[in-house]
Amino acid sequence: MLSPQKIVNTIKSITGREIFRLHPEVKRFLWGGKFWTSGYYINTIGQYANEEVIKKYVQGQGKGQEYQKIHKSQLKLF
């Protein structure tokens, strides 16, 4: 029985460590050397959320934030 916050933090921690272990060069291309931002979004599909609500949330990530601008060296990641 884990809270959604604990599950998200665990997944982000494990995946971030594994990415850096398998591809240490990635770290130097990221803002502050961090793979994940501090936030997350959790919702269920039902009365207050649906696929469209979640899709809009994901598409809106980074808008109006300082990390919206991609540094030239970060383009190598894509």
N, CA, C and O atoms as a Maestro MAE file, in Angstrom:
{
 s_m_m2io_version
 :::
 2.0.0
}

f_m_ct {
 s_m_title
 :::
 protein
 m_atom[312] {
  # First column is atom index #
  i_m_mmod_type
  r_m_x_coord
  r_m_y_coord
  r_m_z_coord
  i_m_residue_number
  s_m_chain_name
  s_m_pdb_residue_name
  s_m_pdb_atom_name
  i_m_atomic_number
  :::
  1 25 0.844 -1.176 0.000 1 A "MET " " N  " 7
  2 3 0.000 0.000 0.000 1 A "MET " " CA " 6
  3 2 0.891 1.241 0.000 1 A "MET " " C  " 6
  4 15 1.372 1.672 1.048 1 A "MET " " O  " 8
  5 25 1.100 1.799 -1.166 2 A "LEU " " N  " 7
  6 3 1.926 3.000 -1.293 2 A "LEU " " CA " 6
  7 2 1.082 4.154 -1.819 2 A "LEU " " C  " 6
  8 15 0.137 3.953 -2.582 2 A "LEU " " O  " 8
  9 25 1.432 5.344 -1.406 3 A "SER " " N  " 7
  10 3 0.742 6.534 -1.915 3 A "SER " " CA " 6
  11 2 1.178 6.784 -3.356 3 A "SER " " C  " 6
  12 15 2.267 6.373 -3.755 3 A "SER " " O  " 8
  13 25 0.331 7.454 -4.138 4 A "PRO " " N  " 7
  14 3 0.738 7.806 -5.507 4 A "PRO " " CA " 6
  15 2 2.045 8.588 -5.536 4 A "PRO " " C  " 6
  16 15 2.871 8.376 -6.423 4 A "PRO " " O  " 8
  17 25 2.241 9.492 -4.575 5 A "GLN " " N  " 7
  18 3 3.477 10.272 -4.521 5 A "GLN " " CA " 6
  19 2 4.696 9.368 -4.348 5 A "GLN " " C  " 6
  20 15 5.712 9.569 -5.013 5 A "GLN " " O  " 8
  21 25 4.606 8.385 -3.471 6 A "LYS " " N  " 7
  22 3 5.714 7.462 -3.232 6 A "LYS " " CA " 6
  23 2 6.015 6.639 -4.488 6 A "LYS " " C  " 6
  24 15 7.178 6.403 -4.815 6 A "LYS " " O  " 8
  25 25 4.975 6.208 -5.184 7 A "ILE " " N  " 7
  26 3 5.151 5.421 -6.414 7 A "ILE " " CA " 6
  27 2 5.859 6.260 -7.473 7 A "ILE " " C  " 6
  28 15 6.819 5.803 -8.094 7 A "ILE " " O  " 8
  29 25 5.382 7.490 -7.678 8 A "VAL " " N  " 7
  30 3 5.997 8.368 -8.686 8 A "VAL " " CA " 6
  31 2 7.450 8.652 -8.342 8 A "VAL " " C  " 6
  32 15 8.320 8.561 -9.207 8 A "VAL " " O  " 8
  33 25 7.723 8.995 -7.086 9 A "ASN " " N  " 7
  34 3 9.100 9.292 -6.685 9 A "ASN " " CA " 6
  35 2 10.012 8.082 -6.851 9 A "ASN " " C  " 6
  36 15 11.171 8.233 -7.236 9 A "ASN " " O  " 8
  37 25 9.512 6.905 -6.570 10 A "THR " " N  " 7
  38 3 10.305 5.689 -6.735 10 A "THR " " CA " 6
  39 2 10.615 5.438 -8.209 10 A "THR " " C  " 6
  40 15 11.756 5.148 -8.569 10 A "THR " " O  " 8
  41 25 9.603 5.549 -9.050 11 A "ILE " " N  " 7
  42 3 9.796 5.334 -10.499 11 A "ILE " " CA " 6
  43 2 10.784 6.353 -11.065 11 A "ILE " " C  " 6
  44 15 11.683 5.993 -11.825 11 A "ILE " " O  " 8
  45 25 10.619 7.623 -10.697 12 A "LYS " " N  " 7
  46 3 11.516 8.657 -11.203 12 A "LYS " " CA " 6
  47 2 12.943 8.439 -10.718 12 A "LYS " " C  " 6
  48 15 13.894 8.649 -11.471 12 A "LYS " " O  " 8
  49 25 13.095 8.026 -9.487 13 A "SER " " N  " 7
  50 3 14.428 7.785 -8.930 13 A "SER " " CA " 6
  51 2 15.122 6.629 -9.644 13 A "SER " " C  " 6
  52 15 16.279 6.744 -10.049 13 A "SER " " O  " 8
  53 25 14.418 5.533 -9.792 14 A "ILE " " N  " 7
  54 3 15.010 4.346 -10.425 14 A "ILE " " CA " 6
  55 2 15.333 4.611 -11.891 14 A "ILE " " C  " 6
  56 15 16.428 4.285 -12.349 14 A "ILE " " O  " 8
  57 25 14.394 5.201 -12.633 15 A "THR " " N  " 7
  58 3 14.646 5.429 -14.060 15 A "THR " " CA " 6
  59 2 15.762 6.449 -14.273 15 A "THR " " C  " 6
  60 15 16.584 6.288 -15.174 15 A "THR " " O  " 8
  61 25 15.796 7.497 -13.451 16 A "GLY " " N  " 7
  62 3 16.872 8.487 -13.573 16 A "GLY " " CA " 6
  63 2 18.233 7.877 -13.324 16 A "GLY " " C  " 6
  64 15 19.168 8.117 -14.087 16 A "GLY " " O  " 8
  65 25 18.358 7.092 -12.269 17 A "ARG " " N  " 7
  66 3 19.646 6.430 -11.962 17 A "ARG " " CA " 6
  67 2 20.061 5.485 -13.084 17 A "ARG " " C  " 6
  68 15 21.233 5.437 -13.458 17 A "ARG " " O  " 8
  69 25 19.102 4.737 -13.620 18 A "GLU " " N  " 7
  70 3 19.430 3.783 -14.685 18 A "GLU " " CA " 6
  71 2 19.856 4.490 -15.970 18 A "GLU " " C  " 6
  72 15 20.803 4.064 -16.632 18 A "GLU " " O  " 8
  73 25 19.166 5.557 -16.317 19 A "ILE " " N  " 7
  74 3 19.566 6.315 -17.514 19 A "ILE " " CA " 6
  75 2 20.991 6.814 -17.353 19 A "ILE " " C  " 6
  76 15 21.800 6.671 -18.270 19 A "ILE " " O  " 8
  77 25 21.316 7.401 -16.196 20 A "PHE " " N  " 7
  78 3 22.664 7.925 -15.971 20 A "PHE " " CA " 6
  79 2 23.698 6.813 -15.866 20 A "PHE " " C  " 6
  80 15 24.852 7.014 -16.244 20 A "PHE " " O  " 8
  81 25 23.314 5.656 -15.363 21 A "ARG " " N  " 7
  82 3 24.253 4.526 -15.280 21 A "ARG " " CA " 6
  83 2 24.565 4.000 -16.673 21 A "ARG " " C  " 6
  84 15 25.722 3.730 -16.996 21 A "ARG " " O  " 8
  85 25 23.527 3.853 -17.500 22 A "LEU " " N  " 7
  86 3 23.714 3.302 -18.842 22 A "LEU " " CA " 6
  87 2 24.252 4.325 -19.839 22 A "LEU " " C  " 6
  88 15 24.953 3.971 -20.786 22 A "LEU " " O  " 8
  89 25 23.921 5.581 -19.620 23 A "HIS " " N  " 7
  90 3 24.326 6.646 -20.543 23 A "HIS " " CA " 6
  91 2 24.785 7.870 -19.759 23 A "HIS " " C  " 6
  92 15 24.075 8.876 -19.738 23 A "HIS " " O  " 8
  93 25 25.949 7.819 -19.115 24 A "PRO " " N  " 7
  94 3 26.411 8.938 -18.278 24 A "PRO " " CA " 6
  95 2 26.571 10.244 -19.049 24 A "PRO " " C  " 6
  96 15 26.520 11.322 -18.459 24 A "PRO " " O  " 8
  97 25 26.763 10.154 -20.358 25 A "GLU " " N  " 7
  98 3 26.935 11.366 -21.164 25 A "GLU " " CA " 6
  99 2 25.673 12.227 -21.196 25 A "GLU " " C  " 6
  100 15 25.755 13.425 -21.465 25 A "GLU " " O  " 8
  101 25 24.532 11.648 -20.931 26 A "VAL " " N  " 7
  102 3 23.269 12.386 -20.954 26 A "VAL " " CA " 6
  103 2 23.258 13.479 -19.893 26 A "VAL " " C  " 6
  104 15 22.701 14.554 -20.122 26 A "VAL " " O  " 8
  105 25 23.848 13.228 -18.768 27 A "LYS " " N  " 7
  106 3 23.792 14.151 -17.631 27 A "LYS " " CA " 6
  107 2 24.311 15.546 -17.978 27 A "LYS " " C  " 6
  108 15 23.781 16.540 -17.481 27 A "LYS " " O  " 8
  109 25 25.318 15.631 -18.806 28 A "ARG " " N  " 7
  110 3 25.896 16.944 -19.110 28 A "ARG " " CA " 6
  111 2 25.026 17.761 -20.066 28 A "ARG " " C  " 6
  112 15 25.256 18.958 -20.238 28 A "ARG " " O  " 8
  113 25 24.026 17.123 -20.689 29 A "PHE " " N  " 7
  114 3 23.142 17.844 -21.600 29 A "PHE " " CA " 6
  115 2 21.872 18.365 -20.912 29 A "PHE " " C  " 6
  116 15 21.084 19.082 -21.528 29 A "PHE " " O  " 8
  117 25 21.677 18.010 -19.656 30 A "LEU " " N  " 7
  118 3 20.448 18.359 -18.957 30 A "LEU " " CA " 6
  119 2 20.651 19.552 -18.037 30 A "LEU " " C  " 6
  120 15 21.746 19.771 -17.519 30 A "LEU " " O  " 8
  121 25 19.589 20.321 -17.839 31 A "TRP " " N  " 7
  122 3 19.605 21.464 -16.942 31 A "TRP " " CA " 6
  123 2 19.892 20.982 -15.534 31 A "TRP " " C  " 6
  124 15 19.120 20.196 -14.984 31 A "TRP " " O  " 8
  125 25 20.962 21.424 -14.950 32 A "GLY " " N  " 7
  126 3 21.300 21.053 -13.586 32 A "GLY " " CA " 6
  127 2 21.631 19.584 -13.409 32 A "GLY " " C  " 6
  128 15 21.751 19.119 -12.276 32 A "GLY " " O  " 8
  129 25 21.783 18.841 -14.492 33 A "GLY " " N  " 7
  130 3 22.121 17.429 -14.405 33 A "GLY " " CA " 6
  131 2 21.002 16.543 -13.895 33 A "GLY " " C  " 6
  132 15 21.251 15.400 -13.513 33 A "GLY " " O  " 8
  133 25 19.782 17.041 -13.879 34 A "LYS " " N  " 7
  134 3 18.648 16.259 -13.389 34 A "LYS " " CA " 6
  135 2 17.830 15.724 -14.554 34 A "LYS " " C  " 6
  136 15 17.546 16.451 -15.507 34 A "LYS " " O  " 8
  137 25 17.451 14.451 -14.477 35 A "PHE " " N  " 7
  138 3 16.676 13.824 -15.544 35 A "PHE " " CA " 6
  139 2 15.205 14.215 -15.458 35 A "PHE " " C  " 6
  140 15 14.564 14.431 -16.487 35 A "PHE " " O  " 8
  141 25 14.669 14.309 -14.259 36 A "TRP " " N  " 7
  142 3 13.252 14.617 -14.055 36 A "TRP " " CA " 6
  143 2 13.084 15.984 -13.397 36 A "TRP " " C  " 6
  144 15 13.960 16.433 -12.658 36 A "TRP " " O  " 8
  145 25 11.952 16.646 -13.667 37 A "THR " " N  " 7
  146 3 11.589 17.840 -12.923 37 A "THR " " CA " 6
  147 2 10.952 17.397 -11.613 37 A "THR " " C  " 6
  148 15 10.725 16.204 -11.407 37 A "THR " " O  " 8
  149 25 10.663 18.337 -10.733 38 A "SER " " N  " 7
  150 3 10.148 17.979 -9.418 38 A "SER " " CA " 6
  151 2 8.653 17.643 -9.420 38 A "SER " " C  " 6
  152 15 8.170 17.047 -8.457 38 A "SER " " O  " 8
  153 25 7.922 17.996 -10.441 39 A "GLY " " N  " 7
  154 3 6.479 17.793 -10.444 39 A "GLY " " CA " 6
  155 2 6.027 16.491 -11.086 39 A "GLY " " C  " 6
  156 15 6.806 15.765 -11.704 39 A "GLY " " O  " 8
  157 25 4.757 16.230 -10.917 40 A "TYR " " N  " 7
  158 3 4.120 15.093 -11.581 40 A "TYR " " CA " 6
  159 2 2.621 15.326 -11.587 40 A "TYR " " C  " 6
  160 15 2.119 16.194 -10.874 40 A "TYR " " O  " 8
  161 25 1.914 14.558 -12.384 41 A "TYR " " N  " 7
  162 3 0.465 14.676 -12.499 41 A "TYR " " CA " 6
  163 2 -0.142 13.296 -12.345 41 A "TYR " " C  " 6
  164 15 0.261 12.340 -13.008 41 A "TYR " " O  " 8
  165 25 -1.121 13.213 -11.456 42 A "ILE " " N  " 7
  166 3 -1.827 11.948 -11.260 42 A "ILE " " CA " 6
  167 2 -3.318 12.243 -11.287 42 A "ILE " " C  " 6
  168 15 -3.787 13.183 -10.645 42 A "ILE " " O  " 8
  169 25 -4.046 11.447 -12.022 43 A "ASN " " N  " 7
  170 3 -5.492 11.569 -12.059 43 A "ASN " " CA " 6
  171 2 -6.061 10.249 -12.525 43 A "ASN " " C  " 6
  172 15 -5.344 9.395 -13.045 43 A "ASN " " O  " 8
  173 25 -7.331 10.094 -12.336 44 A "THR " " N  " 7
  174 3 -8.013 8.911 -12.835 44 A "THR " " CA " 6
  175 2 -8.939 9.333 -13.963 44 A "THR " " C  " 6
  176 15 -9.348 10.492 -14.043 44 A "THR " " O  " 8
  177 25 -9.259 8.412 -14.810 45 A "ILE " " N  " 7
  178 3 -10.223 8.676 -15.866 45 A "ILE " " CA " 6
  179 2 -11.600 8.458 -15.247 45 A "ILE " " C  " 6
  180 15 -11.888 7.387 -14.712 45 A "ILE " " O  " 8
  181 25 -12.422 9.456 -15.323 46 A "GLY " " N  " 7
  182 3 -13.732 9.329 -14.714 46 A "GLY " " CA " 6
  183 2 -14.495 10.627 -14.791 46 A "GLY " " C  " 6
  184 15 -14.467 11.314 -15.813 46 A "GLY " " O  " 8
  185 25 -15.175 10.964 -13.718 47 A "GLN " " N  " 7
  186 3 -16.060 12.114 -13.682 47 A "GLN " " CA " 6
  187 2 -15.330 13.434 -13.957 47 A "GLN " " C  " 6
  188 15 -15.860 14.291 -14.664 47 A "GLN " " O  " 8
  189 25 -14.125 13.608 -13.411 48 A "TYR " " N  " 7
  190 3 -13.436 14.895 -13.501 48 A "TYR " " CA " 6
  191 2 -12.279 14.919 -14.492 48 A "TYR " " C  " 6
  192 15 -11.712 15.982 -14.744 48 A "TYR " " O  " 8
  193 25 -11.934 13.827 -15.033 49 A "ALA " " N  " 7
  194 3 -10.827 13.789 -15.994 49 A "ALA " " CA " 6
  195 2 -11.131 12.744 -17.058 49 A "ALA " " C  " 6
  196 15 -11.811 11.747 -16.816 49 A "ALA " " O  " 8
  197 25 -10.615 13.006 -18.212 50 A "ASN " " N  " 7
  198 3 -10.727 12.049 -19.307 50 A "ASN " " CA " 6
  199 2 -9.441 12.119 -20.119 50 A "ASN " " C  " 6
  200 15 -8.517 12.860 -19.783 50 A "ASN " " O  " 8
  201 25 -9.399 11.363 -21.155 51 A "GLU " " N  " 7
  202 3 -8.183 11.309 -21.966 51 A "GLU " " CA " 6
  203 2 -7.801 12.694 -22.492 51 A "GLU " " C  " 6
  204 15 -6.617 13.028 -22.545 51 A "GLU " " O  " 8
  205 25 -8.778 13.493 -22.875 52 A "GLU " " N  " 7
  206 3 -8.503 14.822 -23.425 52 A "GLU " " CA " 6
  207 2 -7.880 15.755 -22.371 52 A "GLU " " C  " 6
  208 15 -6.963 16.512 -22.687 52 A "GLU " " O  " 8
  209 25 -8.364 15.706 -21.139 53 A "VAL " " N  " 7
  210 3 -7.820 16.524 -20.057 53 A "VAL " " CA " 6
  211 2 -6.355 16.175 -19.817 53 A "VAL " " C  " 6
  212 15 -5.507 17.059 -19.698 53 A "VAL " " O  " 8
  213 25 -6.070 14.891 -19.748 54 A "ILE " " N  " 7
  214 3 -4.688 14.447 -19.518 54 A "ILE " " CA " 6
  215 2 -3.804 14.806 -20.706 54 A "ILE " " C  " 6
  216 15 -2.665 15.235 -20.522 54 A "ILE " " O  " 8
  217 25 -4.316 14.636 -21.917 55 A "LYS " " N  " 7
  218 3 -3.564 14.975 -23.125 55 A "LYS " " CA " 6
  219 2 -3.190 16.464 -23.128 55 A "LYS " " C  " 6
  220 15 -2.054 16.814 -23.447 55 A "LYS " " O  " 8
  221 25 -4.143 17.344 -22.775 56 A "LYS " " N  " 7
  222 3 -3.865 18.777 -22.728 56 A "LYS " " CA " 6
  223 2 -2.821 19.097 -21.664 56 A "LYS " " C  " 6
  224 15 -1.962 19.954 -21.870 56 A "LYS " " O  " 8
  225 25 -2.894 18.416 -20.539 57 A "TYR " " N  " 7
  226 3 -1.902 18.640 -19.482 57 A "TYR " " CA " 6
  227 2 -0.501 18.298 -19.986 57 A "TYR " " C  " 6
  228 15 0.433 19.080 -19.812 57 A "TYR " " O  " 8
  229 25 -0.360 17.142 -20.603 58 A "VAL " " N  " 7
  230 3 0.948 16.703 -21.092 58 A "VAL " " CA " 6
  231 2 1.459 17.646 -22.175 58 A "VAL " " C  " 6
  232 15 2.637 18.004 -22.177 58 A "VAL " " O  " 8
  233 25 0.590 18.052 -23.093 59 A "GLN " " N  " 7
  234 3 1.006 18.961 -24.168 59 A "GLN " " CA " 6
  235 2 1.395 20.332 -23.634 59 A "GLN " " C  " 6
  236 15 2.208 21.020 -24.251 59 A "GLN " " O  " 8
  237 25 0.835 20.744 -22.504 60 A "GLY " " N  " 7
  238 3 1.133 22.048 -21.925 60 A "GLY " " CA " 6
  239 2 2.386 22.081 -21.072 60 A "GLY " " C  " 6
  240 15 2.766 23.143 -20.580 60 A "GLY " " O  " 8
  241 25 3.031 20.946 -20.888 61 A "GLN " " N  " 7
  242 3 4.230 20.907 -20.060 61 A "GLN " " CA " 6
  243 2 5.332 21.764 -20.664 61 A "GLN " " C  " 6
  244 15 5.627 21.662 -21.855 61 A "GLN " " O  " 8
  245 25 5.929 22.599 -19.843 62 A "GLY " " N  " 7
  246 3 7.052 23.432 -20.284 62 A "GLY " " CA " 6
  247 2 6.645 24.781 -20.824 62 A "GLY " " C  " 6
  248 15 7.503 25.647 -20.998 62 A "GLY " " O  " 8
  249 25 5.374 24.999 -21.095 63 A "LYS " " N  " 7
  250 3 4.941 26.288 -21.627 63 A "LYS " " CA " 6
  251 2 5.005 27.328 -20.517 63 A "LYS " " C  " 6
  252 15 4.460 27.132 -19.431 63 A "LYS " " O  " 8
  253 25 5.676 28.429 -20.804 64 A "GLY " " N  " 7
  254 3 5.808 29.500 -19.827 64 A "GLY " " CA " 6
  255 2 6.874 29.233 -18.778 64 A "GLY " " C  " 6
  256 15 6.980 29.985 -17.809 64 A "GLY " " O  " 8
  257 25 7.650 28.202 -18.943 65 A "GLN " " N  " 7
  258 3 8.707 27.862 -17.992 65 A "GLN " " CA " 6
  259 2 10.062 28.187 -18.608 65 A "GLN " " C  " 6
  260 15 10.204 28.274 -19.827 65 A "GLN " " O  " 8
  261 25 11.053 28.365 -17.738 66 A "GLU " " N  " 7
  262 3 12.389 28.679 -18.257 66 A "GLU " " CA " 6
  263 2 12.985 27.534 -19.049 66 A "GLU " " C  " 6
  264 15 13.869 27.760 -19.875 66 A "GLU " " O  " 8
  265 25 12.525 26.301 -18.822 67 A "TYR " " N  " 7
  266 3 13.098 25.180 -19.551 67 A "TYR " " CA " 6
  267 2 12.437 24.961 -20.896 67 A "TYR " " C  " 6
  268 15 12.713 23.961 -21.560 67 A "TYR " " O  " 8
  269 25 11.574 25.870 -21.314 68 A "GLN " " N  " 7
  270 3 10.936 25.749 -22.617 68 A "GLN " " CA " 6
  271 2 11.967 25.919 -23.735 68 A "GLN " " C  " 6
  272 15 11.859 25.295 -24.790 68 A "GLN " " O  " 8
  273 25 12.957 26.763 -23.493 69 A "LYS " " N  " 7
  274 3 13.976 27.004 -24.511 69 A "LYS " " CA " 6
  275 2 15.003 25.876 -24.459 69 A "LYS " " C  " 6
  276 15 15.585 25.590 -23.412 69 A "LYS " " O  " 8
  277 25 15.206 25.259 -25.583 70 A "ILE " " N  " 7
  278 3 16.167 24.156 -25.658 70 A "ILE " " CA " 6
  279 2 17.530 24.706 -26.068 70 A "ILE " " C  " 6
  280 15 17.667 25.398 -27.077 70 A "ILE " " O  " 8
  281 25 18.501 24.386 -25.280 71 A "HIS " " N  " 7
  282 3 19.877 24.788 -25.574 71 A "HIS " " CA " 6
  283 2 20.388 23.951 -26.742 71 A "HIS " " C  " 6
  284 15 20.013 22.786 -26.873 71 A "HIS " " O  " 8
  285 25 21.221 24.514 -27.576 72 A "LYS " " N  " 7
  286 3 21.723 23.798 -28.752 72 A "LYS " " CA " 6
  287 2 22.345 22.461 -28.417 72 A "LYS " " C  " 6
  288 15 22.170 21.501 -29.168 72 A "LYS " " O  " 8
  289 25 23.066 22.369 -27.315 73 A "SER " " N  " 7
  290 3 23.705 21.103 -26.968 73 A "SER " " CA " 6
  291 2 22.676 20.051 -26.576 73 A "SER " " C  " 6
  292 15 22.947 18.854 -26.672 73 A "SER " " O  " 8
  293 25 21.501 20.485 -26.135 74 A "GLN " " N  " 7
  294 3 20.467 19.527 -25.748 74 A "GLN " " CA " 6
  295 2 19.788 18.915 -26.963 74 A "GLN " " C  " 6
  296 15 19.176 17.853 -26.847 74 A "GLN " " O  " 8
  297 25 19.877 19.541 -28.101 75 A "LEU " " N  " 7
  298 3 19.285 18.987 -29.313 75 A "LEU " " CA " 6
  299 2 19.939 17.668 -29.694 75 A "LEU " " C  " 6
  300 15 19.336 16.866 -30.407 75 A "LEU " " O  " 8
  301 25 21.170 17.429 -29.228 76 A "LYS " " N  " 7
  302 3 21.844 16.170 -29.505 76 A "LYS " " CA " 6
  303 2 21.116 14.995 -28.887 76 A "LYS " " C  " 6
  304 15 21.290 13.859 -29.327 76 A "LYS " " O  " 8
  305 25 20.297 15.251 -27.868 77 A "LEU " " N  " 7
  306 3 19.551 14.167 -27.236 77 A "LEU " " CA " 6
  307 2 18.451 13.636 -28.129 77 A "LEU " " C  " 6
  308 15 18.022 12.493 -27.974 77 A "LEU " " O  " 8
  309 25 17.984 14.460 -29.070 78 A "PHE " " N  " 7
  310 3 16.848 14.063 -29.887 78 A "PHE " " CA " 6
  311 2 17.325 13.555 -31.201 78 A "PHE " " C  " 6
  312 15 16.516 13.167 -32.044 78 A "PHE " " O  " 8
  :::
 }
 m_bond[311] {
  # First column is bond index #
  i_m_from
  i_m_to
  i_m_order
  :::
  1 1 2 1
  2 2 3 1
  3 3 4 2
  4 3 5 1
  5 5 6 1
  6 6 7 1
  7 7 8 2
  8 7 9 1
  9 9 10 1
  10 10 11 1
  11 11 12 2
  12 11 13 1
  13 13 14 1
  14 14 15 1
  15 15 16 2
  16 15 17 1
  17 17 18 1
  18 18 19 1
  19 19 20 2
  20 19 21 1
  21 21 22 1
  22 22 23 1
  23 23 24 2
  24 23 25 1
  25 25 26 1
  26 26 27 1
  27 27 28 2
  28 27 29 1
  29 29 30 1
  30 30 31 1
  31 31 32 2
  32 31 33 1
  33 33 34 1
  34 34 35 1
  35 35 36 2
  36 35 37 1
  37 37 38 1
  38 38 39 1
  39 39 40 2
  40 39 41 1
  41 41 42 1
  42 42 43 1
  43 43 44 2
  44 43 45 1
  45 45 46 1
  46 46 47 1
  47 47 48 2
  48 47 49 1
  49 49 50 1
  50 50 51 1
  51 51 52 2
  52 51 53 1
  53 53 54 1
  54 54 55 1
  55 55 56 2
  56 55 57 1
  57 57 58 1
  58 58 59 1
  59 59 60 2
  60 59 61 1
  61 61 62 1
  62 62 63 1
  63 63 64 2
  64 63 65 1
  65 65 66 1
  66 66 67 1
  67 67 68 2
  68 67 69 1
  69 69 70 1
  70 70 71 1
  71 71 72 2
  72 71 73 1
  73 73 74 1
  74 74 75 1
  75 75 76 2
  76 75 77 1
  77 77 78 1
  78 78 79 1
  79 79 80 2
  80 79 81 1
  81 81 82 1
  82 82 83 1
  83 83 84 2
  84 83 85 1
  85 85 86 1
  86 86 87 1
  87 87 88 2
  88 87 89 1
  89 89 90 1
  90 90 91 1
  91 91 92 2
  92 91 93 1
  93 93 94 1
  94 94 95 1
  95 95 96 2
  96 95 97 1
  97 97 98 1
  98 98 99 1
  99 99 100 2
  100 99 101 1
  101 101 102 1
  102 102 103 1
  103 103 104 2
  104 103 105 1
  105 105 106 1
  106 106 107 1
  107 107 108 2
  108 107 109 1
  109 109 110 1
  110 110 111 1
  111 111 112 2
  112 111 113 1
  113 113 114 1
  114 114 115 1
  115 115 116 2
  116 115 117 1
  117 117 118 1
  118 118 119 1
  119 119 120 2
  120 119 121 1
  121 121 122 1
  122 122 123 1
  123 123 124 2
  124 123 125 1
  125 125 126 1
  126 126 127 1
  127 127 128 2
  128 127 129 1
  129 129 130 1
  130 130 131 1
  131 131 132 2
  132 131 133 1
  133 133 134 1
  134 134 135 1
  135 135 136 2
  136 135 137 1
  137 137 138 1
  138 138 139 1
  139 139 140 2
  140 139 141 1
  141 141 142 1
  142 142 143 1
  143 143 144 2
  144 143 145 1
  145 145 146 1
  146 146 147 1
  147 147 148 2
  148 147 149 1
  149 149 150 1
  150 150 151 1
  151 151 152 2
  152 151 153 1
  153 153 154 1
  154 154 155 1
  155 155 156 2
  156 155 157 1
  157 157 158 1
  158 158 159 1
  159 159 160 2
  160 159 161 1
  161 161 162 1
  162 162 163 1
  163 163 164 2
  164 163 165 1
  165 165 166 1
  166 166 167 1
  167 167 168 2
  168 167 169 1
  169 169 170 1
  170 170 171 1
  171 171 172 2
  172 171 173 1
  173 173 174 1
  174 174 175 1
  175 175 176 2
  176 175 177 1
  177 177 178 1
  178 178 179 1
  179 179 180 2
  180 179 181 1
  181 181 182 1
  182 182 183 1
  183 183 184 2
  184 183 185 1
  185 185 186 1
  186 186 187 1
  187 187 188 2
  188 187 189 1
  189 189 190 1
  190 190 191 1
  191 191 192 2
  192 191 193 1
  193 193 194 1
  194 194 195 1
  195 195 196 2
  196 195 197 1
  197 197 198 1
  198 198 199 1
  199 199 200 2
  200 199 201 1
  201 201 202 1
  202 202 203 1
  203 203 204 2
  204 203 205 1
  205 205 206 1
  206 206 207 1
  207 207 208 2
  208 207 209 1
  209 209 210 1
  210 210 211 1
  211 211 212 2
  212 211 213 1
  213 213 214 1
  214 214 215 1
  215 215 216 2
  216 215 217 1
  217 217 218 1
  218 218 219 1
  219 219 220 2
  220 219 221 1
  221 221 222 1
  222 222 223 1
  223 223 224 2
  224 223 225 1
  225 225 226 1
  226 226 227 1
  227 227 228 2
  228 227 229 1
  229 229 230 1
  230 230 231 1
  231 231 232 2
  232 231 233 1
  233 233 234 1
  234 234 235 1
  235 235 236 2
  236 235 237 1
  237 237 238 1
  238 238 239 1
  239 239 240 2
  240 239 241 1
  241 241 242 1
  242 242 243 1
  243 243 244 2
  244 243 245 1
  245 245 246 1
  246 246 247 1
  247 247 248 2
  248 247 249 1
  249 249 250 1
  250 250 251 1
  251 251 252 2
  252 251 253 1
  253 253 254 1
  254 254 255 1
  255 255 256 2
  256 255 257 1
  257 257 258 1
  258 258 259 1
  259 259 260 2
  260 259 261 1
  261 261 262 1
  262 262 263 1
  263 263 264 2
  264 263 265 1
  265 265 266 1
  266 266 267 1
  267 267 268 2
  268 267 269 1
  269 269 270 1
  270 270 271 1
  271 271 272 2
  272 271 273 1
  273 273 274 1
  274 274 275 1
  275 275 276 2
  276 275 277 1
  277 277 278 1
  278 278 279 1
  279 279 280 2
  280 279 281 1
  281 281 282 1
  282 282 283 1
  283 283 284 2
  284 283 285 1
  285 285 286 1
  286 286 287 1
  287 287 288 2
  288 287 289 1
  289 289 290 1
  290 290 291 1
  291 291 292 2
  292 291 293 1
  293 293 294 1
  294 294 295 1
  295 295 296 2
  296 295 297 1
  297 297 298 1
  298 298 299 1
  299 299 300 2
  300 299 301 1
  301 301 302 1
  302 302 303 1
  303 303 304 2
  304 303 305 1
  305 305 306 1
  306 306 307 1
  307 307 308 2
  308 307 309 1
  309 309 310 1
  310 310 311 1
  311 311 312 2
  :::
 }
}
